[in-house]
């Protein structure tokens, strides 16, 4: 590939913008039905081709850009600069790895992993759904399938995709996969590669979807545990004293109206609560592994509203009150938006300071970062090496990758007079982005009031083994 200067690049994109402006100004109302479909076809072709431009650029960033230049991981940089979701940033990076041009160890250029699919996309014949189907097919093939067979199957699917919709292409891909691997032979490595559980976002009612693929070992473990905990009459939250050990009596069994799926849910909950109560998990980020909930005194007194957990979830106050009946309680006191007291001279934050930060920050404070407190570290906005103190009004939360950005010549942080944590980028990364994170405090966008005043966290590590279910 020949080199090109930035002026040539901007000139081409400026011309593309100019052409797009002309397209947007076209008077299309007088077109016939056939002509309107032709316009939609031209739009779809352009939409299909555009991602092909990004693949090589993303791969070059992944290969050459330093963390300091990116301002963190590549996925975070794409999220910040393009205002896309973390999930979409990850998808674009993974797609670029398959469809973008590559380089060998010695720097020699290599074709894309999915060469036929990449070529069809560049021509505008495949859309993102077609690409997703072919990539899923490719990555789900067993490891023993040879390269020639893989390449031929991928090329065949890319060719057929030009005449199929994504649904038809997916059905064809399944048939091709069955033809290649009719006996369903998969190795331990294949199964390990496809394992995973994803906890989906909460719906408006607080419920969440749990989806994924579990290994044979996890399935066998669940079967053994749920055979006991999900049996009729066991771990029934509708009973005043749910049975979590021993054998339920016949009345408890006969009165159990739950479905098998509901019993599986309640049994899994009881097992996990028992594990938390055992204390065998030790500590995580300076606190015992436990449920931590923050709410306000006003919400507790009204027994209404929504609390927040250390994992970032919303929890109805009815559940909070039930958890609070067998939990340790902590009171966090704020002066406006600023927490009071809690100072010491050790470098590491105390458990009380960490719990206070759960209530104050609710997660990583770098603008746009959605990481919840469970996955954050405590950050000194006033460098400990200089101050030799750990004050609650100089501490904040930062996720692991963002915490590493605060270094000489990199990002800096400060807590303003109003208690807000401000992240200041180095000059080469400053593109006018926000410096305050409102992701964990949506109420700031809706009304003008102190968002954290009077929050009282509850550390819900159930110590009483008789109350592990409910």
C-alpha positions as CSV (number, residue, x, y, z in Angstrom):
1,X,0.0,0.0,0.0
2,X,1.3,3.4,-0.9
3,X,1.4,6.2,1.8
4,X,-1.0,9.1,1.8
5,X,-0.9,12.4,3.6
6,X,-3.7,13.7,5.8
7,X,-4.6,16.4,3.4
8,X,-5.5,13.9,0.7
9,X,-7.6,12.0,3.2
10,X,-9.6,15.0,4.3
11,X,-10.1,16.1,0.7
12,X,-11.7,12.7,-0.2
13,X,-14.0,12.8,2.9
14,X,-14.8,16.5,2.2
15,X,-15.9,15.5,-1.3
16,X,-17.9,12.7,0.1
17,X,-19.7,15.1,2.5
18,X,-20.4,17.4,-0.4
19,X,-21.8,14.6,-2.5
20,X,-23.9,13.5,0.5
21,X,-25.3,17.0,0.8
22,X,-26.3,16.9,-2.8
23,X,-28.0,13.6,-2.3
24,X,-29.9,14.9,0.8
25,X,-31.1,17.9,-1.3
26,X,-32.5,15.8,-4.1
27,X,-36.2,16.3,-4.7
28,X,-37.3,12.6,-4.7
29,X,-41.1,13.0,-4.2
30,X,-41.8,12.7,-7.9
31,X,-40.1,9.3,-8.4
32,X,-42.0,6.2,-9.3
33,X,-42.3,3.1,-7.1
34,X,-39.6,1.3,-9.0
35,X,-37.3,4.4,-8.8
36,X,-37.8,4.7,-5.1
37,X,-36.8,1.1,-4.5
38,X,-33.7,1.8,-6.7
39,X,-32.8,4.8,-4.4
40,X,-33.2,2.5,-1.4
41,X,-30.9,0.0,-3.1
42,X,-28.2,2.6,-3.7
43,X,-28.5,3.7,0.0
44,X,-28.2,0.1,1.2
45,X,-25.1,-0.4,-1.0
46,X,-23.4,2.6,0.5
47,X,-24.4,1.5,4.0
48,X,-22.9,-1.9,3.4
49,X,-19.6,-0.5,2.1
50,X,-18.9,2.1,4.8
51,X,-17.8,-0.4,7.5
52,X,-15.1,-1.7,5.2
53,X,-13.4,1.7,5.5
54,X,-13.2,1.4,9.2
55,X,-11.6,-2.1,9.5
56,X,-8.1,-1.2,8.5
57,X,-8.1,2.0,10.6
58,X,-9.3,0.1,13.7
59,X,-6.7,-2.6,13.1
60,X,-3.9,0.0,12.7
61,X,-5.0,1.7,16.0
62,X,-4.9,-1.7,17.8
63,X,-1.5,-2.5,16.3
64,X,0.3,0.9,16.6
65,X,-1.4,3.3,19.1
66,X,-0.2,3.3,22.7
67,X,-2.5,3.4,25.6
68,X,-1.5,7.0,26.3
69,X,-2.4,8.0,22.8
70,X,-5.8,6.2,23.0
71,X,-6.6,7.4,26.5
72,X,-7.2,3.9,27.7
73,X,-8.2,0.7,25.9
74,X,-9.2,0.9,22.3
75,X,-12.8,0.0,23.0
76,X,-13.0,2.9,25.5
77,X,-11.4,5.3,23.0
78,X,-13.9,4.4,20.3
79,X,-16.8,4.8,22.8
80,X,-15.5,8.2,23.8
81,X,-14.7,9.6,20.4
82,X,-17.6,8.1,18.4
83,X,-20.2,8.2,21.1
84,X,-21.1,4.5,20.6
85,X,-21.8,1.9,23.2
86,X,-19.1,-0.4,24.7
87,X,-20.8,-3.4,23.1
88,X,-20.8,-1.7,19.7
89,X,-17.1,-0.7,20.1
90,X,-16.2,-4.3,20.9
91,X,-18.2,-5.6,17.9
92,X,-16.4,-3.3,15.5
93,X,-13.0,-4.2,16.9
94,X,-13.7,-8.0,16.6
95,X,-15.2,-7.5,13.1
96,X,-12.1,-5.6,12.0
97,X,-9.9,-8.4,13.2
98,X,-11.7,-10.8,10.8
99,X,-12.4,-8.5,7.8
100,X,-9.5,-6.0,7.9
101,X,-6.1,-6.4,6.4
102,X,-3.5,-7.8,8.7
103,X,0.3,-7.8,9.1
104,X,2.6,-10.7,9.9
105,X,5.2,-10.8,12.7
106,X,7.8,-9.2,10.4
107,X,5.4,-6.6,9.1
108,X,4.4,-8.2,5.8
109,X,0.8,-7.5,4.7
110,X,-1.7,-10.4,5.0
111,X,-5.2,-10.8,3.6
112,X,-8.2,-10.6,5.9
113,X,-9.1,-13.8,7.9
114,X,-12.5,-13.9,6.1
115,X,-11.2,-12.7,2.7
116,X,-14.3,-13.5,0.6
117,X,-16.6,-11.8,3.1
118,X,-14.4,-8.8,3.3
119,X,-14.3,-8.5,-0.5
120,X,-18.1,-8.8,-0.8
121,X,-18.6,-6.1,1.9
122,X,-16.2,-3.7,0.1
123,X,-18.4,-4.2,-3.1
124,X,-21.5,-3.4,-1.1
125,X,-23.0,-6.9,-1.5
126,X,-23.2,-7.8,2.2
127,X,-24.7,-5.9,5.1
128,X,-23.7,-6.1,8.8
129,X,-26.2,-8.9,9.5
130,X,-24.8,-11.0,6.7
131,X,-21.3,-10.5,8.1
132,X,-22.5,-11.4,11.6
133,X,-23.9,-14.7,10.3
134,X,-20.7,-15.6,8.5
135,X,-18.5,-14.7,11.4
136,X,-20.6,-16.7,13.8
137,X,-20.4,-19.7,11.5
138,X,-16.7,-19.4,11.2
139,X,-15.9,-19.1,14.9
140,X,-18.3,-21.9,15.9
141,X,-16.6,-24.5,13.6
142,X,-14.6,-27.1,15.6
143,X,-10.9,-26.6,15.8
144,X,-10.1,-29.7,13.8
145,X,-11.6,-28.3,10.6
146,X,-8.7,-27.6,8.2
147,X,-8.1,-24.2,6.7
148,X,-8.9,-25.1,3.1
149,X,-12.4,-26.4,4.2
150,X,-13.0,-23.3,6.3
151,X,-12.0,-20.9,3.5
152,X,-14.1,-22.7,0.9
153,X,-17.2,-22.7,3.2
154,X,-16.7,-19.0,4.0
155,X,-16.4,-18.2,0.3
156,X,-19.5,-20.1,-0.5
157,X,-21.5,-18.4,2.1
158,X,-20.3,-15.0,1.1
159,X,-21.3,-15.8,-2.5
160,X,-24.8,-17.0,-1.6
161,X,-25.3,-14.0,0.7
162,X,-25.7,-11.7,-2.2
163,X,-29.0,-13.4,-3.0
164,X,-30.2,-14.2,0.5
165,X,-31.5,-12.3,3.5
166,X,-29.7,-12.8,6.8
167,X,-32.4,-15.3,8.0
168,X,-32.0,-17.5,4.9
169,X,-28.2,-17.2,5.1
170,X,-28.3,-18.3,8.7
171,X,-30.3,-21.4,7.8
172,X,-27.8,-22.2,5.0
173,X,-24.9,-21.7,7.4
174,X,-26.4,-24.2,9.8
175,X,-26.7,-26.8,7.0
176,X,-23.1,-26.2,6.0
177,X,-21.9,-26.6,9.5
178,X,-23.9,-29.9,9.8
179,X,-22.3,-31.1,6.6
180,X,-18.8,-30.3,7.8
181,X,-19.3,-31.8,11.2
182,X,-22.2,-34.3,10.9
183,X,-21.2,-36.2,14.0
184,X,-21.1,-33.1,16.2
185,X,-17.6,-33.8,17.3
186,X,-16.2,-31.0,19.5
187,X,-13.1,-30.9,21.6
188,X,-12.6,-29.5,25.1
189,X,-11.0,-26.5,23.6
190,X,-14.1,-25.9,21.4
191,X,-16.4,-26.1,24.4
192,X,-14.1,-23.8,26.4
193,X,-14.1,-21.3,23.6
194,X,-17.9,-21.1,23.4
195,X,-18.7,-21.0,27.1
196,X,-20.1,-17.9,28.7
197,X,-22.9,-16.3,30.7
198,X,-24.3,-12.8,30.1
199,X,-26.4,-10.9,32.6
200,X,-28.5,-8.6,30.5
201,X,-29.6,-5.1,31.4
202,X,-32.5,-4.6,33.8
203,X,-35.9,-4.1,32.3
204,X,-38.3,-1.3,33.6
205,X,-39.6,-3.8,36.1
206,X,-36.1,-4.6,37.4
207,X,-36.0,-8.1,35.9
208,X,-33.0,-9.2,33.8
209,X,-32.3,-11.8,31.2
210,X,-29.6,-14.4,31.8
211,X,-28.4,-16.1,28.6
212,X,-25.4,-18.0,27.4
213,X,-23.8,-21.4,27.0
214,X,-22.6,-23.5,30.0
215,X,-20.1,-26.2,30.0
216,X,-21.0,-29.9,30.7
217,X,-19.3,-29.5,34.0
218,X,-21.3,-26.5,35.1
219,X,-24.5,-28.2,33.9
220,X,-23.7,-31.3,36.0
221,X,-23.0,-29.0,39.0
222,X,-26.3,-27.2,38.5
223,X,-28.2,-30.4,38.1
224,X,-26.9,-31.7,41.4
225,X,-27.5,-28.5,43.4
226,X,-31.0,-27.8,41.9
227,X,-32.1,-31.4,42.4
228,X,-32.1,-30.5,46.1
229,X,-32.6,-26.7,46.2
230,X,-35.3,-26.6,43.4
231,X,-37.3,-29.5,44.6
232,X,-41.0,-28.9,45.4
233,X,-41.3,-27.2,48.8
234,X,-37.7,-26.1,48.9
235,X,-36.5,-22.5,49.1
236,X,-40.0,-21.2,48.6
237,X,-40.1,-17.4,49.2
238,X,-43.9,-17.5,49.7
239,X,-43.4,-19.4,53.0
240,X,-42.7,-17.5,56.2
241,X,-39.7,-19.8,57.0
242,X,-38.4,-21.2,53.7
243,X,-36.8,-24.6,53.9
244,X,-33.1,-24.4,52.8
245,X,-31.8,-27.6,54.3
246,X,-33.2,-30.9,55.3
247,X,-36.5,-32.1,53.8
248,X,-39.7,-30.1,53.5
249,X,-42.9,-31.6,55.0
250,X,-45.7,-32.7,52.9
251,X,-47.8,-29.6,53.4
252,X,-44.9,-27.4,52.1
253,X,-44.7,-29.7,49.0
254,X,-48.4,-29.8,48.4
255,X,-48.8,-26.0,48.7
256,X,-45.9,-25.2,46.4
257,X,-47.6,-23.7,43.2
258,X,-44.3,-22.5,41.6
259,X,-43.3,-23.7,38.1
260,X,-40.2,-25.7,37.6
261,X,-38.5,-22.6,36.1
262,X,-39.4,-20.6,39.2
263,X,-38.1,-23.3,41.5
264,X,-34.8,-23.3,39.6
265,X,-34.6,-19.5,40.1
266,X,-35.3,-19.7,43.8
267,X,-33.0,-22.6,44.3
268,X,-30.1,-20.8,42.6
269,X,-30.7,-17.7,44.7
270,X,-30.7,-19.7,47.9
271,X,-27.4,-21.4,46.9
272,X,-25.7,-18.2,46.1
273,X,-26.9,-16.5,49.3
274,X,-25.6,-19.4,51.3
275,X,-22.2,-19.0,49.6
276,X,-22.2,-15.3,50.5
277,X,-23.2,-16.0,54.1
278,X,-20.4,-18.6,54.5
279,X,-17.7,-16.0,54.2
280,X,-15.6,-18.4,52.0
281,X,-15.3,-15.9,49.2
282,X,-13.1,-13.6,51.4
283,X,-12.7,-10.0,50.3
284,X,-12.9,-8.1,47.0
285,X,-11.5,-4.6,46.7
286,X,-11.1,-4.2,50.4
287,X,-14.6,-5.3,51.5
288,X,-16.1,-8.7,52.3
289,X,-17.8,-10.2,49.3
290,X,-21.4,-9.2,50.0
291,X,-24.5,-7.4,48.7
292,X,-24.1,-3.7,49.3
293,X,-27.1,-1.5,48.8
294,X,-27.4,2.3,49.1
295,X,-30.6,4.2,49.6
296,X,-31.8,7.3,51.4
297,X,-33.4,7.7,54.8
298,X,-36.5,9.2,53.2
299,X,-36.9,6.2,51.0
300,X,-36.5,3.8,53.9
301,X,-39.1,5.7,56.0
302,X,-41.5,5.8,53.1
303,X,-40.8,2.1,52.1
304,X,-40.9,3.2,48.5
305,X,-38.5,3.9,45.8
306,X,-35.5,2.2,44.2
307,X,-32.1,1.5,45.8
308,X,-28.8,0.8,44.1
309,X,-26.4,-2.1,44.6
310,X,-22.6,-2.2,44.5
311,X,-23.0,-4.0,41.1
312,X,-25.0,-1.1,39.7
313,X,-28.4,-2.8,39.8
314,X,-31.7,-1.2,40.9
315,X,-33.3,-2.9,43.8
316,X,-36.9,-2.3,45.0
317,X,-37.3,-1.0,48.6
318,X,-39.3,-4.1,49.5
319,X,-36.3,-6.2,48.7
320,X,-34.0,-3.8,50.5
321,X,-36.1,-3.9,53.7
322,X,-36.1,-7.7,53.6
323,X,-32.3,-7.7,53.2
324,X,-31.9,-5.1,55.9
325,X,-33.5,-7.4,58.5
326,X,-30.3,-9.5,58.5
327,X,-27.6,-7.1,57.4
328,X,-25.1,-4.7,58.8
329,X,-26.2,-1.0,58.6
330,X,-24.0,2.0,57.9
331,X,-25.0,5.7,57.9
332,X,-23.4,8.0,55.4
333,X,-23.7,11.7,56.3
334,X,-23.2,14.4,53.6
335,X,-22.8,18.1,53.8
336,X,-24.6,19.0,50.6
337,X,-22.9,16.7,48.1
338,X,-19.7,16.3,50.1
339,X,-19.2,13.4,52.6
340,X,-18.1,14.3,56.1
341,X,-15.2,12.9,58.2
342,X,-13.5,9.6,57.7
343,X,-9.8,10.5,57.5
344,X,-6.6,8.5,58.3
345,X,-2.9,8.4,57.3
346,X,-2.7,5.0,55.7
347,X,-2.5,4.8,51.9
348,X,-5.3,2.2,51.5
349,X,-8.9,3.3,52.0
350,X,-10.7,1.8,55.0
351,X,-13.8,-0.3,54.6
352,X,-15.9,2.6,55.9
353,X,-14.4,4.9,53.3
354,X,-15.1,2.4,50.5
355,X,-18.7,2.1,51.6
356,X,-19.0,5.9,51.6
357,X,-17.7,6.0,48.1
358,X,-20.3,3.4,47.0
359,X,-23.0,5.9,48.2
360,X,-21.3,9.0,46.9
361,X,-20.0,8.0,43.4
362,X,-22.0,4.9,42.6
363,X,-19.3,3.8,40.1
364,X,-16.3,4.9,38.1
365,X,-16.3,8.7,37.9
366,X,-14.5,9.1,34.5
367,X,-17.0,10.7,32.1
368,X,-19.1,8.1,30.3
369,X,-17.8,5.1,32.2
370,X,-20.7,2.8,33.3
371,X,-18.6,0.5,35.6
372,X,-20.2,-0.1,38.9
373,X,-18.5,0.1,42.4
374,X,-17.9,-3.6,42.7
375,X,-15.4,-3.4,39.8
376,X,-13.7,-0.1,40.8
377,X,-10.6,0.9,42.7
378,X,-10.2,3.8,45.2
379,X,-8.3,6.7,43.6
380,X,-6.6,9.5,45.5
381,X,-7.3,12.8,43.7
382,X,-4.6,14.4,45.8
383,X,-1.6,12.1,45.3
384,X,-0.9,10.1,48.5
385,X,2.9,10.3,48.0
386,X,2.6,14.1,48.4
387,X,-0.2,14.4,51.0
388,X,0.5,11.3,53.1
389,X,-3.2,11.2,54.0
390,X,-6.3,9.4,52.9
391,X,-9.3,11.7,53.3
392,X,-12.8,10.8,52.2
393,X,-13.2,14.2,50.5
394,X,-10.1,13.5,48.4
395,X,-11.1,10.0,47.3
396,X,-13.2,8.7,44.4
397,X,-13.8,5.5,42.4
398,X,-12.2,4.6,39.2
399,X,-12.3,1.3,37.2
400,X,-9.0,-0.5,36.7
401,X,-8.4,0.6,33.1
402,X,-9.3,4.3,33.8
403,X,-7.3,4.4,37.0
404,X,-4.2,3.6,35.0
405,X,-4.7,6.7,32.9
406,X,-4.0,9.1,35.8
407,X,-0.2,9.5,35.6
408,X,2.3,12.3,34.9
409,X,1.6,13.7,31.5
410,X,-1.7,11.8,31.3
411,X,-5.1,12.5,32.8
412,X,-5.5,14.4,36.1
413,X,-8.4,14.5,38.5
414,X,-9.7,16.9,41.0
415,X,-12.7,17.3,43.3
416,X,-14.4,20.6,42.8
417,X,-15.9,22.8,45.6
418,X,-19.4,21.3,44.8
419,X,-18.1,17.8,45.4
420,X,-18.1,16.7,41.7
421,X,-15.1,14.7,40.4
422,X,-13.6,16.3,37.4
423,X,-11.4,14.3,34.9
424,X,-9.0,16.6,32.9
425,X,-7.5,15.0,29.7
426,X,-4.0,15.7,28.5
427,X,-4.0,18.3,25.6
428,X,-3.6,15.7,22.8
429,X,-6.8,13.9,24.0
430,X,-8.9,17.0,24.7
431,X,-11.7,17.2,22.2
432,X,-14.2,19.2,24.3
433,X,-15.6,16.1,26.0
434,X,-17.5,16.2,29.3
435,X,-15.4,16.2,32.5
436,X,-18.1,15.0,34.9
437,X,-19.7,11.6,34.8
438,X,-23.5,11.7,35.0
439,X,-24.0,8.0,34.0
440,X,-24.5,6.9,37.7
441,X,-26.5,10.0,38.6
442,X,-29.2,10.4,36.0
443,X,-31.2,12.6,38.4
444,X,-28.6,15.4,37.7
445,X,-29.9,15.6,34.2
446,X,-33.5,15.9,35.3
447,X,-33.5,18.2,38.3
448,X,-31.2,20.6,40.1
449,X,-30.6,19.2,43.6
450,X,-27.9,17.4,45.6
451,X,-28.1,13.8,44.3
452,X,-26.4,11.9,47.2
453,X,-27.5,13.7,50.3
454,X,-28.3,11.4,53.2
455,X,-27.7,8.0,51.5
456,X,-27.3,5.1,53.9
457,X,-25.6,2.0,52.5
458,X,-26.4,-1.5,53.8
459,X,-23.9,-4.3,53.7
460,X,-26.1,-7.3,53.2
461,X,-23.8,-10.2,54.0
462,X,-26.3,-12.6,55.5
463,X,-24.8,-14.0,58.7
464,X,-27.7,-16.0,59.9
465,X,-27.8,-19.4,58.1
466,X,-31.5,-19.7,59.0
467,X,-32.3,-16.7,56.7
468,X,-30.4,-17.7,53.5
469,X,-33.5,-17.8,51.3
470,X,-36.4,-15.5,50.9
